[in-house]
Amino acid sequence: MRPVSRILFPLLLLIALLAGAVGFLGGALWRQTASPAPDPSPAEPLVSTADRPELTDQERATIALFRRASPSVVFITSVTRRRDFFSMRPQEIPRGSGSGFVWDGTGHVVTNFHVLSGSSGVRVTLNDRSTWEAELVGAEPEKDLAVLRIRAPAALLRPLALGRSSDLLVGQQVYAIGNPFGLDQTLTTGVISALGREIMSLAGIPIRDVVQTDAAINPGNSGGPLLDSAGRLIGVNTQIITPSGASAGIGFAIPVDTVKWVVPELIEHGRVIRPTLGVRLLPNQVANLELEGALVLDVVPGSGAARAGIVGTRRDRRGAVVLGDVIVDVGGREVRTPEDLVLALERREPGDLVEVTLLREGRRRVVQVELGPPSS
């Protein structure tokens, strides 16, 4: 019996192992048939494009403003002429770029003076991508404004609507359109972050009542429009405060109330016509005196100042310097520097009578002065 059991036991063990393997494979096959594999296609997005929410009222208003105002904004390229080193022929090379906007239907375009300064030629590119040679009509460095003219058809010219800057409020929504870094038709948005700022022009004369905004203004935006929510011009973008050369959230725009009286003067006369008092003042950089006002050096003979009895600086019999009158107020506007006197006269006309307050030997005097024609 023992020999038989030795043979039978291994055989039974082999049969049991084969039966277990067949059962395992059969169960796996059944599970695969009963539960098909998931579809390997990619999952659907959580929100399809068809389900995108409607535009907000603010978005629709901004889109409409850009579509309405952007055809009025132009791209300005200034060029300079240089002689080729080898051929000695004069060539025009790009000098810089900026922005501007159409002022009227006769082709006048407004931009910053500093965009054109030092150039020998200017080209204006309109919204339809056509480029036109521009002529300089007039410039006012003391306001950083200039007017160009292009001979484009009236159908291509879309003047901007003009607003006003006298009733602006901090926090008011504003929009800037321009060509930063040469990228044309760029819109940035923000708010008026401050009012009544003062910046310095290239001529060294302050520009007052400047609008401050946090709408991004970068190199190339200069000369472009700053708009209110109705798409009206409220300022001309001109400067930024930046440690890096790019927008840091503080930009400045020349107020439109200034633009509205400077531009017509430039179109008519080529410059701003300012009347004169008939005095020559001591420049700030020369003065080493603690004076609150503008010291009169000379009085023009026959001028309104001479007729009013204003006295200039002179020497007495012993050669000592006797200071002249110090102008401290003109027409109700305080005068602390010679630049203040320029600003006090900029909205006046020759022939106007103005009240001038003087300091003479420590005493205040008030005289009436008839303003004369502008100096040539």
Summary of the structure (lengths in Angstrom):
residues: 376
radius of gyration: 37.7
end to end distance: 142.3
largest distance: 159.4
contacts: 1122
relative contact order: 0.10
helix: 24%
strand: 35%
